[in-house]
Amino acid sequence: MENLPSTKGLAILGSTGNIGVQALEVMAMHSEYFHLIILTAGSDVNLLIEQSKKYQPEMVFIYDETKRKTLKEKLHLENCIVLSSEKELFQAFKQDDLHIVLMAMLGFSGLLPTLAAVEAGKDIAIANKESLVVGGSLIMPQVREKNIHFIPVDSEHSAIFQSLLGEKTSEIEKIILTASGGPFLNRETKDIEKIQLHEALQHPTWQMGKKISIDSASMMNKGLEVIEAKWLFHLMPHQIEVVIHPQSVIHSMVQFIDGSIKAQMGNPDMRGPIHFALFYPHRIHSPLTRFNFLGYPSLSFQAITMKKFRNLALAFEALEKGGNMPAILNAANEVAVDAVLKEKLSFNRISEVIATMMTQMDFISNPALNDLQASHWETIQKTKELISRKY
């Protein structure tokens, strides 16, 4: 615990989501080391109020404009400021007593807050993979320029990050991201057409939100992680491999140029990588359940069938293409998944919708921020129109 500050100023953006809720649990395990500065939510105003009363942040903000009045009226905390705009939130990032921002917002909405937190020079615990998928070319140069810690929270990327401690990225031959295979690992490709929504939401090993559960079932979650890994670890597409590992205890691996492989293991519990990220560069004793090898007498691996999980193939295609193509992929997927959850689109049509948009949208090879924003919103609109018209 050498050089560990007595308190670490923390902001959790997306506190009402699955990662945010678990991050608050981790924080509560070690309350003596954290001072909660900011909590934000997308639209769940009731849970945000409940969390604020329990954890006493200095500031709160809700993105849903229709809920801001409710937040101000119902949250009666003497020393808590209700922020009125995203601009005020970004200004709050500049506080000297804020040390780390956990970015747990969902989807494209995390891009601007991530950029703002990096610009403010704060360490980032990144659970919002979409911000890197869309804007990795904008974020990572600033991360290096500001010389800040940018710690992945996804279990796979946390595993790679931990495996690379003390190593040189120039000596990476490839990384191997593991995937559980989701709820349809043992289903025949031809049976994917018959999948129902409730089946897609039943992940065999991880407890996740609905959107990520669908992404995991379709393998898009792994596809987004592939693109995220490129930016986090400065890799070429051919250096990223994905294998099925149903037990989900080897979270990912790094193979080096001498042929040796390092893997990081642990129980499938997101509080582990959250714990690591919040305390980095230190390791602090955790009360979480320890991994027991005897509970896993055998570990298995198998290749991924790209025909069965077409979304992963589309993600590799977007990565190879570069430019604004990952933004198009991500936006089309966001709309398609939302349509599936609202039962306006069948699960097996997700990849078809995404592939269509990847061919129809204009490609920009070297996009600026405004180009990425325009690509996102135009893809959102055109994907909605496609689903409404064709499905």
C-alpha positions in Angstrom: 0.0 0.0 0.0 3.0 2.2 -0.4 2.1 5.7 -1.8 -1.6 4.8 -1.9 -3.5 8.1 -1.2 -5.6 8.0 2.0 -8.6 8.8 -0.2 -9.1 8.5 -3.9 -11.6 10.9 -5.5 -13.9 8.8 -7.7 -16.5 9.5 -10.3 -18.8 6.7 -11.6 -20.5 7.5 -14.9 -23.3 5.0 -15.4 -23.8 4.1 -11.8 -27.2 2.5 -12.2 -26.0 0.0 -14.8 -24.6 -3.4 -14.0 -20.9 -2.3 -13.9 -21.8 0.8 -11.9 -23.7 -1.1 -9.3 -20.9 -3.5 -8.8 -18.4 -0.7 -8.7 -20.3 0.8 -5.8 -20.1 -2.6 -4.0 -16.3 -2.6 -4.5 -16.1 1.0 -3.3 -18.1 0.1 -0.2 -15.7 -2.8 0.6 -12.9 -0.2 0.9 -14.7 3.0 1.9 -11.6 4.3 3.7 -9.8 4.6 0.4 -12.5 6.4 -1.7 -14.2 9.7 -1.7 -17.2 9.7 -4.1 -17.2 12.9 -6.1 -19.7 12.2 -8.9 -22.5 9.7 -9.8 -24.3 9.8 -13.1 -27.1 7.8 -14.6 -28.8 7.6 -18.0 -32.5 7.5 -17.0 -33.0 5.5 -13.9 -33.7 8.4 -11.6 -35.1 6.4 -8.7 -32.0 4.1 -8.4 -29.7 7.2 -8.8 -31.5 8.9 -5.9 -31.3 5.7 -3.8 -27.5 5.4 -4.5 -26.9 9.0 -3.8 -28.6 8.8 -0.4 -26.6 5.7 0.5 -23.2 6.7 -0.9 -23.3 10.5 -0.5 -21.6 11.8 -3.6 -20.7 15.5 -4.0 -22.4 15.8 -7.3 -25.0 13.9 -9.3 -26.2 14.1 -12.9 -28.8 12.4 -15.0 -28.7 12.4 -18.8 -32.4 12.1 -19.4 -33.6 15.7 -19.5 -37.1 14.7 -18.6 -35.9 13.2 -15.3 -33.7 16.2 -14.1 -36.6 18.0 -12.5 -37.5 14.9 -10.6 -33.9 14.4 -9.4 -33.8 18.0 -8.1 -37.1 17.7 -6.3 -36.6 14.3 -4.7 -32.9 14.3 -3.8 -32.6 16.2 -0.6 -28.9 15.9 0.4 -27.4 18.8 2.1 -23.9 18.6 0.5 -24.8 17.2 -2.9 -25.0 19.3 -6.0 -27.4 18.3 -8.8 -25.7 19.2 -12.1 -27.8 20.8 -14.8 -25.9 19.9 -17.9 -23.3 17.8 -19.5 -21.1 20.9 -19.7 -21.3 21.3 -15.9 -20.3 17.6 -15.6 -17.3 18.0 -17.8 -16.3 21.1 -15.8 -16.5 19.0 -12.7 -13.9 16.6 -14.1 -11.3 19.3 -13.6 -11.5 19.2 -9.8 -8.1 18.6 -8.2 -9.6 16.1 -5.8 -11.0 13.8 -8.5 -8.4 11.1 -9.3 -10.2 8.5 -11.4 -13.3 8.2 -13.5 -15.0 4.9 -14.0 -16.6 5.1 -17.4 -19.5 2.6 -17.2 -22.0 4.3 -19.5 -23.5 2.2 -22.3 -22.9 2.7 -26.0 -21.9 5.7 -28.0 -23.0 8.0 -25.2 -19.7 7.3 -23.5 -17.5 8.9 -26.2 -17.7 12.5 -25.2 -17.4 12.0 -21.4 -14.4 9.8 -22.0 -12.7 12.4 -24.1 -13.6 15.1 -21.5 -12.1 13.0 -18.7 -9.0 12.4 -20.6 -8.7 16.1 -21.5 -9.0 16.8 -17.8 -6.0 14.5 -17.2 -7.9 12.0 -15.0 -7.1 8.4 -14.8 -9.8 6.3 -16.5 -11.2 2.9 -15.7 -12.8 2.1 -19.0 -15.9 -0.2 -19.1 -17.4 1.6 -22.0 -15.9 -0.3 -24.9 -17.9 1.6 -27.5 -16.0 4.8 -26.9 -12.8 3.1 -28.0 -14.5 1.2 -30.8 -15.8 4.5 -32.3 -13.2 7.0 -31.2 -10.0 5.0 -30.3 -8.0 7.1 -32.8 -9.0 10.3 -30.9 -8.8 9.0 -27.3 -5.5 7.0 -27.2 -3.2 9.7 -28.6 -4.5 12.0 -25.8 -4.0 9.3 -23.2 -0.4 9.0 -24.2 0.1 12.8 -24.3 -1.5 13.3 -20.9 0.5 10.3 -19.5 -2.6 9.0 -17.6 -3.6 5.5 -16.5 -6.2 4.1 -18.8 -7.2 0.8 -17.3 -9.6 -1.6 -19.0 -12.5 -3.1 -16.9 -13.7 -5.7 -19.3 -12.5 -9.0 -17.9 -10.8 -9.9 -21.1 -8.9 -6.7 -21.5 -8.1 -6.5 -17.8 -6.5 -10.0 -18.3 -4.4 -8.8 -21.2 -3.4 -5.6 -19.3 -2.4 -7.6 -16.2 -0.5 -10.1 -18.4 1.5 -7.3 -19.9 2.6 -5.8 -16.7 6.4 -5.7 -16.8 6.4 -6.7 -20.5 7.1 -4.8 -23.7 4.2 -4.4 -26.1 6.7 -4.7 -29.0 7.3 -8.3 -27.9 3.6 -9.3 -28.3 3.1 -11.9 -31.0 -0.7 -12.0 -30.5 -3.3 -11.7 -27.8 -6.0 -14.4 -27.4 -9.4 -13.2 -26.2 -11.5 -15.9 -24.7 -15.3 -16.1 -25.3 -17.7 -18.2 -23.3 -19.7 -19.0 -26.5 -22.8 -17.6 -24.9 -26.1 -19.4 -24.6 -26.0 -20.8 -28.1 -22.6 -22.4 -28.1 -24.0 -25.9 -28.6 -26.8 -24.9 -31.0 -26.5 -25.8 -34.6 -26.1 -22.9 -37.1 -29.4 -23.7 -38.7 -31.1 -23.4 -35.4 -30.1 -19.8 -34.8 -33.2 -18.8 -36.9 -35.4 -20.2 -34.2 -33.9 -18.4 -31.2 -36.3 -16.5 -29.0 -35.6 -13.4 -27.0 -35.7 -15.0 -23.6 -33.1 -17.6 -24.7 -30.7 -14.8 -25.9 -30.9 -13.1 -22.5 -29.8 -16.2 -20.6 -26.0 -16.1 -20.4 -24.5 -19.3 -19.0 -21.7 -17.7 -16.8 -22.0 -13.9 -16.5 -24.7 -11.7 -15.0 -25.0 -8.8 -17.4 -27.5 -6.1 -18.5 -29.9 -6.9 -21.3 -28.1 -5.1 -24.1 -24.8 -6.7 -23.3 -26.5 -10.1 -22.9 -27.8 -9.9 -26.5 -24.4 -8.7 -27.7 -22.8 -11.7 -26.0 -25.3 -14.1 -27.5 -24.7 -12.7 -31.0 -20.9 -12.5 -30.4 -21.0 -8.8 -31.2 -19.7 -8.1 -27.6 -16.6 -10.1 -28.5 -16.3 -8.2 -31.9 -16.4 -4.9 -30.1 -13.7 -6.2 -27.7 -11.5 -7.1 -30.7 -11.7 -3.5 -31.9 -11.2 -2.2 -28.4 -8.1 -4.4 -28.0 -6.5 -2.9 -31.1 -6.5 0.6 -29.5 -5.7 -0.4 -25.9 -2.7 -2.5 -26.8 -1.5 -0.9 -30.1 -2.1 -4.1 -32.1 -2.7 -5.0 -35.8 -5.8 -7.0 -36.6 -3.8 -10.2 -37.3 -2.4 -10.0 -33.8 -5.9 -10.6 -32.3 -7.4 -14.0 -31.9 -10.6 -15.2 -30.4 -11.2 -18.7 -28.9 -14.2 -20.3 -27.2 -13.5 -21.1 -23.5 -16.9 -22.1 -22.0 -15.7 -22.2 -18.3 -14.8 -18.4 -18.5 -12.0 -18.7 -15.9 -9.1 -17.9 -18.2 -10.1 -14.4 -19.0 -7.6 -13.9 -21.9 -4.0 -14.6 -22.8 -0.9 -13.0 -24.4 1.5 -15.0 -26.6 5.0 -13.4 -26.9 7.5 -13.6 -29.7 9.4 -16.3 -28.0 6.3 -18.5 -27.9 5.5 -18.3 -24.2 2.0 -17.5 -23.1 0.7 -15.6 -20.0 -2.8 -16.0 -18.9 -4.9 -14.3 -16.2 -7.4 -16.4 -14.4 -10.2 -15.9 -11.8 -13.8 -16.5 -11.1 -16.3 -15.0 -13.6 -17.1 -12.0 -11.3 -16.8 -8.5 -12.7 -16.0 -7.1 -9.3 -12.5 -8.6 -9.7 -11.4 -6.4 -12.7 -13.3 -3.4 -11.3 -11.3 -3.9 -8.0 -8.0 -4.1 -10.0 -8.8 -1.0 -12.1 -9.9 1.2 -9.2 -6.8 0.5 -7.2 -4.2 0.4 -10.0 -1.2 0.6 -9.9 -1.6 -1.1 -6.5 -3.0 -4.4 -5.5 -5.2 -4.4 -2.3 -6.6 -7.3 -0.4 -10.1 -8.2 -1.7 -12.8 -10.1 0.2 -14.0 -11.6 -3.1 -14.3 -15.4 -3.3 -11.0 -17.1 -4.4 -10.7 -19.2 -7.5 -10.6 -22.9 -6.7 -8.8 -25.1 -9.3 -10.6 -28.2 -7.9 -13.9 -26.7 -9.0 -12.6 -26.8 -12.6 -11.0 -30.2 -13.2 -10.8 -29.6 -16.9 -10.6 -26.4 -19.0 -11.6 -26.6 -22.7 -11.2 -24.5 -25.8 -12.6 -24.6 -29.3 -12.6 -22.6 -32.5 -15.3 -20.1 -33.3 -17.6 -20.7 -36.3 -17.7 -17.4 -38.1 -20.7 -18.5 -40.2 -22.6 -19.2 -36.9 -21.4 -16.0 -35.2 -21.4 -13.6 -38.2 -21.2 -10.5 -36.0 -17.7 -11.4 -35.0 -16.7 -11.6 -38.7 -18.3 -8.2 -39.3 -16.3 -6.7 -36.4 -13.0 -8.0 -37.9 -14.1 -6.6 -41.2 -14.8 -3.1 -39.7 -11.5 -3.3 -37.9 -9.6 -4.0 -41.1 -11.5 -1.2 -42.9 -10.9 1.3 -40.2 -12.0 4.9 -40.5 -15.7 5.4 -39.5 -16.6 1.8 -40.2 -16.5 0.7 -36.6 -18.8 3.6 -35.7 -21.2 2.4 -38.4 -21.0 -1.2 -37.1 -21.6 0.0 -33.5 -24.5 2.3 -34.3 -26.3 -0.3 -36.5 -25.9 -2.9 -33.7 -27.3 -0.5 -31.1 -30.4 0.0 -33.1 -30.7 -3.7 -34.0 -30.3 -4.9 -30.4 -32.9 -2.3 -29.2 -35.3 -3.6 -31.8 -34.7 -7.2 -30.7 -35.4 -6.2 -27.1 -38.6 -4.6 -28.1 -39.4 -7.7 -30.2 -39.5 -5.7 -33.5 -36.6 -7.7 -35.0 -35.8 -11.4 -34.6 -32.4 -12.2 -33.0 -31.1 -14.0 -36.1 -31.5 -10.8 -38.3 -29.1 -8.7 -36.3 -26.1 -9.5 -38.4 -28.1 -9.0 -41.6 -29.1 -5.5 -40.6 -25.5 -4.6 -39.6 -24.0 -5.9 -42.8 -26.5 -3.9 -44.9 -25.6 -0.7 -43.1 -21.9 -1.3 -43.5 -22.4 -1.4 -47.3 -24.9 1.5 -47.5 -23.2 4.2 -45.3 -20.5 6.5 -46.7 -17.0 5.5 -45.7 -14.6 8.1 -44.2 -11.0 6.9 -43.9 -9.7 9.5 -41.5 -12.7 10.8 -39.5 -12.6 13.8 -37.1 -14.9 13.8 -34.1 -17.7 15.6 -36.0 -17.4 12.9 -38.7 -17.8 10.1 -36.2 -20.8 11.8 -34.6 -22.5 12.4 -37.9 -21.8 8.8 -39.0 -23.3 7.5 -35.7 -26.5 9.5 -35.9 -27.0 9.0 -39.6 -26.5 5.2 -39.2 -29.0 5.2 -36.2 -31.6 6.9 -38.4 -31.1 4.8 -41.5 -31.0 1.5 -39.5 -34.3 2.4 -37.9 -35.8 3.1 -41.3 -34.4 -0.2 -42.6 -35.9 -2.2 -39.8 -39.2 -0.4 -40.0 -39.4 -0.9 -43.8 -38.1 -4.4 -44.2 -38.7 -6.3 -41.0 
